Amino acid sequence: MKNRARYAGLLAALALSRLLARLSSGDPDRGDVPGWVMITLMSAVLVAGLLLVAQPALEGLFRDAIGRVSQN
């Protein structure tokens, strides 16, 4: 669980660094930057939070499904 949280954090950091590099390029045709930046960051945080909360349940479902398939 900690490894997945670290991985999600690294992905978020990578996305943020790429975003900052692109924003600092001086491109005048950026569009609504604050809007899509906020939506992107909020989506990443939401996915990481849901993964942390739902991971035990999802692992249980997966193990149960694999157990049922391998019994037949």
N, C-alpha and C positions, 0 to 999 in steps of 0.2 A: 504494500500500500504506500509505503514511503517512497519507493522507487517510482511509482506512477505519479505521485505528487511532485517529485523532483523533475520528472520528465515533462509534466505539464508546465511546471514553472520555467524550465529551460525553453520550451517551445514559446511560451508567452514572452520571455525575455528576448528571444531571437526575433519574434515578430515585432516587438517594440523597437528593437535596434534597427531593423530594416525600415520600419516606418519612419523613425527619426532621421535616418540617412536619406530617405526619399524626400522628406519634408524640407531638409536643409539644402536640397539641390537647387533651390531657387526657381522651380518651375512655376510660372504664373498661372497655368491652367490646372489648379489643384482641385477645384470644385468645393464642395462642402466638407472640408477636412475635419472640423471638430465633430460633425455629426457621424461620419462613418468611423472615425477613430473611436468615439465613445461606444458605438454599437459593436465594433470589433472587440474591444477590450471587455465590455460587459458580457459578450457571448463567450469569450475565452474563460472568464472568471466563473460564469454560470456552468459551463461544461466541466471545469475542474472541480467545482463544488459538488455538482451532482455525482461525479465519479467518486469523490471521497465518501459521500453519503451512501451511495447505492452499491459500491463495490462488493461488500460482503454478501448482499442479497444476490447480486449477479453471479458471483462465484458459486454460491449455493445452487442457483438454478442451473448453471452450466454443469456442475458436478453431478447433480441429480439427473439431468438429461443424458449425460455421457454414461452414467451408471445404468440407466434404463436401456439404453441402446446396446451396451455391451453385455447385458444379461440375456438378451434374445439371441 
